[in-house]
Protein backbone atom coordinates (compact mmCIF):
# COMPACT_ATOMS: atom_id res chain seq x y z
CA UNK A 1 0.00 0.00 0.00
CA UNK A 2 1.38 3.38 -0.94
CA UNK A 3 1.93 5.87 1.83
CA UNK A 4 -0.42 8.83 1.84
CA UNK A 5 0.81 12.33 1.19
CA UNK A 6 0.93 15.07 3.80
CA UNK A 7 -1.65 16.80 1.60
CA UNK A 8 -4.22 14.13 2.44
CA UNK A 9 -7.26 15.92 3.94
CA UNK A 10 -7.14 13.60 6.96
CA UNK A 11 -4.07 15.51 8.14
CA UNK A 12 -5.56 18.94 7.66
CA UNK A 13 -8.88 18.99 9.45
CA UNK A 14 -10.06 19.57 13.00
CA UNK A 15 -8.45 17.65 15.83
CA UNK A 16 -6.12 15.85 13.39
CA UNK A 17 -4.50 19.13 12.40
CA UNK A 18 -4.23 20.25 16.03
CA UNK A 19 -2.68 17.03 17.30
CA UNK A 20 -0.26 16.55 14.41
CA UNK A 21 0.88 20.17 14.67
CA UNK A 22 1.22 19.75 18.43
CA UNK A 23 3.30 16.58 17.99
CA UNK A 24 5.64 18.30 15.51
CA UNK A 25 6.02 21.35 17.77
CA UNK A 26 6.82 19.12 20.75
CA UNK A 27 9.41 17.21 18.75
CA UNK A 28 11.16 20.41 17.66
CA UNK A 29 11.10 21.84 21.18
CA UNK A 30 12.33 18.58 22.68
CA UNK A 31 15.22 18.32 20.22
CA UNK A 32 16.26 21.92 20.90
CA UNK A 33 16.17 21.44 24.67
CA UNK A 34 18.03 18.12 24.47
CA UNK A 35 20.75 19.14 22.02
CA UNK A 36 21.51 22.40 23.81
CA UNK A 37 22.65 20.43 26.83
CA UNK A 38 26.26 19.48 27.17
CA UNK A 39 27.18 16.43 25.10
CA UNK A 40 28.04 13.48 27.38
CA UNK A 41 31.63 12.28 27.16
CA UNK A 42 30.74 8.62 27.43
CA UNK A 43 30.12 5.77 25.03
CA UNK A 44 27.30 5.19 22.57
CA UNK A 45 25.03 4.02 25.37
CA UNK A 46 25.44 7.36 27.16
CA UNK A 47 24.50 9.23 24.00
CA UNK A 48 21.33 7.19 23.61
CA UNK A 49 20.36 7.60 27.27
CA UNK A 50 20.64 11.35 26.82
CA UNK A 51 17.41 11.32 24.80
CA UNK A 52 15.44 9.42 27.43
CA UNK A 53 13.68 12.44 29.00
CA UNK A 54 12.68 13.73 25.56
CA UNK A 55 11.35 10.41 24.27
CA UNK A 56 9.49 9.88 27.53
CA UNK A 57 7.93 13.29 28.06
CA UNK A 58 6.85 14.30 24.54
CA UNK A 59 4.29 11.47 24.27
CA UNK A 60 2.87 12.46 27.65
CA UNK A 61 2.21 15.98 26.36
CA UNK A 62 0.60 14.47 23.26
CA UNK A 63 -1.69 12.40 25.50
CA UNK A 64 -2.40 15.56 27.45
CA UNK A 65 -3.50 17.42 24.34
CA UNK A 66 -5.80 14.50 23.47
CA UNK A 67 -7.74 15.34 26.64
CA UNK A 68 -8.63 18.67 25.03
CA UNK A 69 -8.79 17.90 21.31
CA UNK A 70 -10.50 14.50 21.74
CA UNK A 71 -12.45 15.26 24.89
CA UNK A 72 -15.45 13.09 23.92
CA UNK A 73 -13.18 10.03 23.53
CA UNK A 74 -11.18 10.59 26.71
CA UNK A 75 -13.87 11.61 29.20
CA UNK A 76 -15.55 8.14 29.34
CA UNK A 77 -12.32 6.77 30.87
CA UNK A 78 -13.04 8.74 34.05
CA UNK A 79 -14.54 6.25 36.57
CA UNK A 80 -18.31 6.62 36.80
CA UNK A 81 -18.21 7.05 40.59
CA UNK A 82 -16.16 10.26 40.29
CA UNK A 83 -18.02 13.59 40.13
CA UNK A 84 -17.23 16.28 37.55
CA UNK A 85 -15.67 14.02 34.87
CA UNK A 86 -15.00 16.98 32.59
CA UNK A 87 -12.94 18.66 35.32
CA UNK A 88 -10.75 15.58 35.83
CA UNK A 89 -10.32 15.08 32.10
CA UNK A 90 -9.02 18.59 31.61
CA UNK A 91 -6.96 18.54 34.81
CA UNK A 92 -5.09 15.35 33.86
CA UNK A 93 -4.51 16.70 30.35
CA UNK A 94 -3.07 19.95 31.67
CA UNK A 95 -0.95 18.05 34.21
CA UNK A 96 0.57 15.84 31.51
CA UNK A 97 1.50 18.85 29.39
CA UNK A 98 2.96 20.68 32.39
CA UNK A 99 4.98 17.60 33.38
CA UNK A 100 6.45 17.35 29.87
CA UNK A 101 7.52 20.99 29.87
CA UNK A 102 8.98 20.63 33.36
CA UNK A 103 11.05 17.59 32.34
CA UNK A 104 12.31 19.12 29.10
CA UNK A 105 13.29 22.41 30.76
CA UNK A 106 14.52 20.67 33.94
CA UNK A 107 12.47 23.07 36.06
CA UNK A 108 11.27 21.11 39.10
CA UNK A 109 11.65 17.99 36.99
CA UNK A 110 12.05 15.73 40.02
CA UNK A 111 8.71 16.87 41.45
CA UNK A 112 7.05 16.51 38.05
CA UNK A 113 8.35 12.95 37.75
CA UNK A 114 7.17 12.06 41.26
CA UNK A 115 3.75 13.46 40.45
CA UNK A 116 3.61 11.37 37.27
CA UNK A 117 4.53 8.22 39.20
CA UNK A 118 1.76 8.93 41.71
CA UNK A 119 -0.72 9.54 38.89
CA UNK A 120 0.10 6.23 37.19
CA UNK A 121 -0.31 4.39 40.50
CA UNK A 122 -3.72 6.02 40.99
CA UNK A 123 -4.66 4.87 37.48
CA UNK A 124 -3.86 1.29 38.54
CA UNK A 125 -6.16 1.47 41.54
CA UNK A 126 -8.99 3.55 40.11
CA UNK A 127 -9.18 2.40 36.48
CA UNK A 128 -7.28 -0.79 35.75
CA UNK A 129 -7.94 -2.84 38.89
CA UNK A 130 -11.75 -2.78 38.46
CA UNK A 131 -11.38 -3.69 34.76
CA UNK A 132 -9.11 -6.63 35.62
CA UNK A 133 -11.50 -7.87 38.31
CA UNK A 134 -14.35 -7.86 35.79
CA UNK A 135 -12.28 -9.43 32.97
CA UNK A 136 -9.45 -11.46 34.55
CA UNK A 137 -9.02 -13.66 31.45
CA UNK A 138 -8.74 -10.78 28.99
CA UNK A 139 -5.05 -10.35 28.21
CA UNK A 140 -5.55 -6.67 27.45
CA UNK A 141 -6.72 -6.14 31.02
CA UNK A 142 -3.11 -7.04 31.90
CA UNK A 143 -1.30 -5.32 29.01
CA UNK A 144 -2.93 -1.93 29.57
CA UNK A 145 -1.96 -1.58 33.25
CA UNK A 146 1.52 -2.96 32.55
CA UNK A 147 1.97 -0.27 29.89
CA UNK A 148 1.17 2.40 32.49
CA UNK A 149 3.33 0.65 35.09
CA UNK A 150 6.28 0.76 32.70
CA UNK A 151 5.68 4.51 32.36
CA UNK A 152 5.40 4.76 36.14
CA UNK A 153 8.77 3.00 36.39
CA UNK A 154 10.31 5.56 34.03
CA UNK A 155 8.91 8.40 36.15
CA UNK A 156 10.32 6.85 39.32
CA UNK A 157 13.77 6.51 37.77
CA UNK A 158 13.67 10.05 36.41
CA UNK A 159 12.61 11.40 39.82
CA UNK A 160 15.73 9.85 41.34
CA UNK A 161 18.01 11.01 38.52
CA UNK A 162 16.80 14.61 38.72
CA UNK A 163 16.81 14.80 42.52
CA UNK A 164 19.41 16.98 44.27
CA UNK A 165 22.55 15.09 45.25
CA UNK A 166 21.73 15.48 48.94
CA UNK A 167 18.47 13.56 48.51
CA UNK A 168 19.68 10.82 46.17
CA UNK A 169 20.72 8.32 48.90
CA UNK A 170 17.28 8.52 50.54
CA UNK A 171 15.47 8.17 47.22
CA UNK A 172 17.54 5.34 45.77
CA UNK A 173 14.59 3.02 46.33
CA UNK A 174 12.75 4.84 43.53
CA UNK A 175 15.36 3.79 40.98
CA UNK A 176 15.50 0.21 42.30
CA UNK A 177 11.71 -0.21 42.34
CA UNK A 178 11.40 1.43 38.94
CA UNK A 179 13.97 -0.92 37.44
CA UNK A 180 12.19 -4.04 38.73
CA UNK A 181 8.74 -2.84 37.68
CA UNK A 182 10.00 -2.07 34.20
CA UNK A 183 11.81 -5.40 33.97
CA UNK A 184 8.65 -7.32 34.83
CA UNK A 185 6.62 -5.35 32.29
CA UNK A 186 8.95 -5.86 29.33
CA UNK A 187 9.39 -9.56 30.05
CA UNK A 188 5.62 -9.91 29.80
CA UNK A 189 5.59 -7.79 26.63
CA UNK A 190 8.30 -9.98 25.12
CA UNK A 191 6.40 -13.20 25.74
CA UNK A 192 3.27 -11.65 24.23
CA UNK A 193 5.18 -10.87 21.03
CA UNK A 194 5.75 -14.59 20.44
CA UNK A 195 2.26 -15.66 21.51
CA UNK A 196 0.46 -13.06 19.39
CA UNK A 197 2.75 -11.91 16.53
CA UNK A 198 -0.27 -10.70 14.56
CA UNK A 199 -0.61 -7.70 16.88
CA UNK A 200 1.44 -4.51 16.67
CA UNK A 201 4.84 -5.00 18.34
CA UNK A 202 6.41 -3.31 21.35
CA UNK A 203 3.45 -2.74 23.63
CA UNK A 204 0.88 -5.55 23.18
CA UNK A 205 -2.28 -3.47 22.89
CA UNK A 206 -5.38 -3.90 20.74
CA UNK A 207 -4.04 -3.15 17.27
CA UNK A 208 -3.42 -5.79 14.65
CA UNK A 209 -0.67 -5.32 12.11
CA UNK A 210 -2.12 -4.35 8.71
CA UNK A 211 -1.97 -7.05 6.04
CA UNK A 212 0.11 -4.84 3.75
CA UNK A 213 2.97 -4.46 6.24
CA UNK A 214 5.89 -6.73 5.23
CA UNK A 215 7.46 -9.31 7.57
CA UNK A 216 5.36 -8.30 10.53
CA UNK A 217 5.76 -11.71 12.18
CA UNK A 218 9.55 -11.44 11.94
CA UNK A 219 9.34 -7.93 13.43
CA UNK A 220 7.25 -9.24 16.33
CA UNK A 221 9.74 -12.03 17.00
CA UNK A 222 12.65 -9.60 16.81
CA UNK A 223 10.93 -7.30 19.31
CA UNK A 224 10.10 -10.23 21.57
CA UNK A 225 13.70 -11.45 21.52
CA UNK A 226 15.09 -8.01 22.40
CA UNK A 227 12.59 -7.55 25.23
CA UNK A 228 13.09 -10.98 26.76
CA UNK A 229 16.89 -10.92 26.51
CA UNK A 230 17.00 -7.35 27.76
CA UNK A 231 14.64 -8.12 30.62
CA UNK A 232 16.63 -11.19 31.68
CA UNK A 233 19.90 -9.23 31.61
CA UNK A 234 18.32 -6.58 33.81
CA UNK A 235 16.87 -9.19 36.16
CA UNK A 236 20.21 -10.94 36.76
CA UNK A 237 22.17 -7.65 36.64
CA UNK A 238 24.42 -8.66 33.75
CA UNK A 239 25.12 -5.87 31.26
CA UNK A 240 21.93 -4.38 32.69
CA UNK A 241 22.66 -0.80 31.66
CA UNK A 242 23.42 -1.79 28.09
CA UNK A 243 20.34 -4.07 28.02
CA UNK A 244 17.97 -1.31 29.17
CA UNK A 245 19.44 1.07 26.58
CA UNK A 246 19.08 -1.62 23.88
CA UNK A 247 15.41 -2.05 24.79
CA UNK A 248 14.93 1.70 24.54
CA UNK A 249 16.65 1.82 21.16
CA UNK A 250 14.50 -1.08 19.91
CA UNK A 251 11.35 0.85 20.79
CA UNK A 252 12.63 3.94 18.99
CA UNK A 253 13.35 1.81 15.90
CA UNK A 254 9.81 0.42 16.05
CA UNK A 255 8.50 3.99 16.08
CA UNK A 256 10.61 4.97 13.07
CA UNK A 257 10.14 1.89 10.90
CA UNK A 258 6.76 0.48 11.96
CA UNK A 259 4.46 2.99 13.59
CA UNK A 260 5.28 6.17 11.66
CA UNK A 261 4.80 4.37 8.29
CA UNK A 262 1.50 3.02 9.64
CA UNK A 263 0.44 6.53 10.62
CA UNK A 264 1.30 7.84 7.15
CA UNK A 265 -0.60 5.00 5.51
CA UNK A 266 -3.66 5.46 7.70
CA UNK A 267 -3.63 8.83 9.48
CA UNK A 268 -5.51 8.53 12.78
CA UNK A 269 -5.12 10.67 15.88
CA UNK A 270 -7.97 8.93 17.71
CA UNK A 271 -7.39 7.35 21.08
CA UNK A 272 -5.94 3.90 20.19
CA UNK A 273 -5.29 5.15 16.65
CA UNK A 274 -1.98 4.98 14.77
CA UNK A 275 -0.53 8.23 16.10
CA UNK A 276 -1.54 7.16 19.59
CA UNK A 277 0.57 4.03 19.12
CA UNK A 278 3.51 6.14 17.97
CA UNK A 279 3.28 7.98 21.28
CA UNK A 280 2.77 4.82 23.36
CA UNK A 281 5.78 3.08 21.88
CA UNK A 282 8.05 6.12 22.11
CA UNK A 283 7.06 6.71 25.73
CA UNK A 284 7.94 3.15 26.76
CA UNK A 285 11.23 3.45 24.86
CA UNK A 286 11.95 6.66 26.74
CA UNK A 287 11.14 4.91 30.02
CA UNK A 288 13.69 2.20 29.16
CA UNK A 289 16.37 4.86 28.64
CA UNK A 290 15.42 6.50 31.95
CA UNK A 291 15.86 3.14 33.67
CA UNK A 292 19.23 2.69 31.94
CA UNK A 293 20.29 6.09 33.26
CA UNK A 294 19.95 4.89 36.84
CA UNK A 295 22.15 1.82 36.39
CA UNK A 296 25.77 2.40 37.24
CA UNK A 297 28.47 1.48 34.75
CA UNK A 298 30.28 -1.70 35.64
CA UNK A 299 32.31 -4.48 34.09
CA UNK A 300 29.88 -7.41 33.89
N, C-alpha and C positions, 0 to 999 in steps of 0.2 A: 504494500500500500504506500502510495506516495505521501510524503509529509505535506501538511497544509502550509500555506504561505502565511506570513504575518498579516497579510491584507485580508485574511478570512474574517468575515463579519463577526464570527464567534469571539474574536479577540477584542473587538472594538465597541462592544455594547455593554451598558449597564455595569453590573457588579464585576463582570469579566474584565472590563477595561480597568476598573478601580483596583482589583486585586493583582492583575498582572503588572500594572504600573507600580503598585506598592511593592511587589516582589522585586522588580528591577531596581527601584530606588533603594530598597534595603540592601540589596547586593552591592550596589555602588558604594553606599555609605559604609557597609561592613568592610569592604576591601580597602577603602581609604583609611579607616580607623585601624585596621590590622597592619597594613603595610607601612604606616607612619611610625609604628613602634620599632624599637631597635631590633635588628635582625639577630636571632640567636646564633651563638658561635658553636653550636653543637653539630651533631650528625643529621642525616636525612630525617630521622625520626623526630628530632627536635623541631625541624622546620615544618613537618606535618602537624605536630601537636600545636604549633603556634596558631593554626587556623581553627582550633577547637571551639573557642568562644564564639567566633563568627558563625561557623556552621551550626552551632547549637542554638544561638539566640535568634538568628534571622527567621527560621521557621516559626518560632514562638510568636514573633511579631506578626507574621502572616496569619497564624491561627487567630491572633487577637483581632486583626482587621476583619476576619470572617465573622466575628461576633457582631460587627456593625453592618458590613456589606451583605451578609447572608443571615441576617437576624432570624428570619422565619425558619431556617434550617437548624440553627444552633439552639434557639430558646427551648425546644422540646427536650433537650438533654438535661435541663434543670429538673431535679427531682420534684415530683408533683406535690410533696408535702411542704416544700419551701414557698413562702409567700414572695410576692413581687418578682416573678421570674425574669421580667424584662430588666429590672435593676441588676440582678446577679449576672445576667448575660453581658450587659454592658460593662459592669465592674470587672469581670474576669478578662474581657477583651482589652480594656484599658490597662489592666495590671500586666498582661502579657507584653503589650507594646512597651510599657514603661520599663519592665524588666530587661527587655532586649536592649533598649537604649542605655540603660544603666550598665549592662555587661559590656557593650561595645565601647562606651566612653570610660569605663572603669570608675564611674562615680557611684560609690556605695554598692559596688558589684557584689560584695560578700553578703550584704543584707538582701539584695535582690535575689541571689541564688538561694539563700535560706528560705525566703518567702516562696520561691518556686517549689522547693522541695516540700514545704508544708502544704502547698496547694495540691500537688500531685498525691500526697498521702490522703488528704481530704477527699480527693476524687475516688481513691480506692474504697474508702469507707462509705461514702455517700452515693456513689454512682455504680461502681463496678461490683462491689460485694453483693448488693441486692440482685443484680443481673445474674451473677454466678449462682446464687442460691436458687434462683428460678430456673436456670438452664445449666446445670452442672456438667452435662454431657456435650454441650456446644463448645467446640474448641475455640471459637472466637470470643467466648466469655472468659477465656484464659489469655488469649493473645492480646486483646485490647488492654487489660490492666497491666500485663507485662510490658507492653509498649510504654505506657505511662510510668511504670516503675523504672524502666531503663532511663527515661528522661529525668525522673527523680534522682536516680543515681548520679547522673551527670551534674545535676544541680548541687548535690551534696559535695561532690568532688570539687566543683568550682568554688563553692563556699569556703572550703578549706584552703584552696590555692590562693584565693584573693584575700584571705584574712590577714590582719597584721601579724608580723612575726611573733609578737608577744602572746598572741592567742592561739597560734598554730598547735603547740603541744596539747592544749586542752581540747582542741577540736579535731585531733587526728582521727578520732572515731568516725567522723563524717566521711573521710576518704576511705577508711577501711570498709565501712558498711556500704558505701556507694560502690566500691569495687566488687564486693560479693553479690550485691543485688544485680549489678550489670552482668556479671559473669553468669548467674543463674538464668537471666533473661535471654542472653544470646545463645546459651546452650540449648534452651528450648526452641528458640527461633531456628537454630541450625538443624535440629532433628525434624522440625516441621518442613523444612525445605526438601528433605528427602521423602517424607511421607506424602507431601502434596506439592509436587513440582509444577503442577498446572496453575498454581496461584503466583501472584507477583512476588518476587524475591525480596529478601532483606527483613522486612517486618511482615509476618504472615497474617495479613488482614484480608478483608473480603473483596479482593479484586483478582479476577482471573487474567492470565496473560492473554492478549489478543492472538488470534490464530495466525495473523500475518507476521508476528514477531519471530525472527529466526532463532533456532537453537535455544528456546526458552527453557527446556528441560536441562540442558547442559549448564545454562546460567544458574538455574536453581541449585543444581548439585555443586557448582563452584562456590556459590554463596554459602551453602550448607557446610561444605568442607572448611572454608575459612572461619566460619562462626564456631564450629565445633572444635577445630584445632586451636583457634585463638582462645576460646573459653576454657579448654583444658589446660593450656599453658598458663593462663591467669589463675586457674584454680590450684595448680601445683606450684605456682610461683617460679616457673622456668621461662626465661625470656618474656616475662609478663608485660613489661613496658612495650617491647617491640610487638607483641601479640595484640595488645589493645590498640596500638597505632595501626597495625595491619587491618584490624577489623574496621576501624574508622575509615581508612583509605578504601577498603572494599565497598563500604556504603557510599562513599563519594563517587566511586566509579559506577555503581549502580544508578546513582542519580544522573550522571553524565550520559551513560550509554544505554540505559533502559528507560528511566522514567521521563527524562526530558524529551526523547524521541516519541514516547507515548503521548505526552502532553501536546506536542506539535501535531501528531496525527489525529488526536481527538481532544481538542481544547476543552477543558472542563475545570472550573474553579469551584464546583460544588463541594460540600463536605463529602468526603470519600471519593472525590473525583481525582483525575490524573494529577492536577497541580497540588492537590492535597497530599497525594502520595509522594510527590517530589519533596514536599516539606517534611513529611513524616520520616522519610528515609534519611534526609540530610540531618535532621535533628538527632536521630539515633547515632549517625556517624559522628556528629559533633560530640555527643555524650561519650562515645568511645575514646575520642581524643582527650576529653577532659579527664577521664579515668586514667588514661596513659600518663597524663601530666602529673598525677599524684604518685606514680610509681617511681621509686628512686632507681637510678642507673646502677647496674651491678653486672659482674661477670657471672653468668649462669653456666 
